[in-house]
Amino acid sequence: MNERQRHQYLSALGIDSFVPRVVLPYAPEPVLCELPLAAQDLPPAAEAAPPHNEATRLPTANTDAPTSHERTPSKVGNVLDDMGITQSSKPVRKEPLQVNLPKAQTGVAPVHLHLWRPSPKLLIIDEHTPGSALPTETLLSNILRLCREQNTPLSNPERMRCPLNEQLAKMYSEDDLREELQAWLGEELAKQQEPELWLMGGDAAQWFVSPHTKVDTFAKATLNLTGTQQLPALVLPSLSELLQKPQLKRQLWNALHAV
């Protein structure tokens, strides 16, 4: 409690001042002194009634004379007014301060991609599901043999995972993931001279276009990569989805022959 609050507290109780004292050894006990009563503060009845005897005068003096713990309302009001405190004012309850803390990032799910280069003029990126034992490479070989007349066997795909581990995935935002994937694809496209690009998997294709661009399957999308020119890409279902939904192969055939 600071000094101002201490004075306010004592004044509200009607105490002029309070100084803690230590009683010295062999010293007499302290005695409270009664304050003199001003003549103007006496009630009219006490001034008019003459004292009859000692027995009647003592109760009157004891009841009318204020002690050190009592003060008249007028003096208390004057002290409070001088300190800027009104008797009618009540303590105001303050609500706890609400601090808007930034929300903790929940991270992103890692993206797994497979990349093939069947020819110098073709680049294929497929959305891969980890743990699936589907013959995706066999399906892609059949598609290339029928639609692009390529009978050369496929090499092992280049695998891309972004972010690299679970700890980084908790720290990444969607913008961070999109920026890193677009930078990776820009480097891969720089290795070939304007290749035909297949993006197999709608979710994978979404990372290589603008955030507000709607990606449609079996249609072309324009990529806007940093450091490269805008490049058209053909968006197709992923190889895993084609194996699980064979009815999509007819639309795939039509989309590849329309290019």
LINLINVEN-V339357 format. One record per helix or strand. SS is the DSSP state (2 for helix, 1 for strand). FROM is the first residue (numbers start at 1). LEN is the number of residues. If there is no record, write none. Layout:
SS/FROM/LEN ; SS/FROM/LEN
This chain:
2/3/10 ; 2/39/3 ; 2/44/5 ; 2/54/11 ; 2/73/10 ; 1/111/9 ; 1/122/6 ; 2/136/12 ; 1/158/5 ; 2/166/6 ; 2/174/16 ; 1/196/5 ; 2/202/5 ; 1/219/5 ; 1/231/6 ; 2/239/6 ; 2/246/12
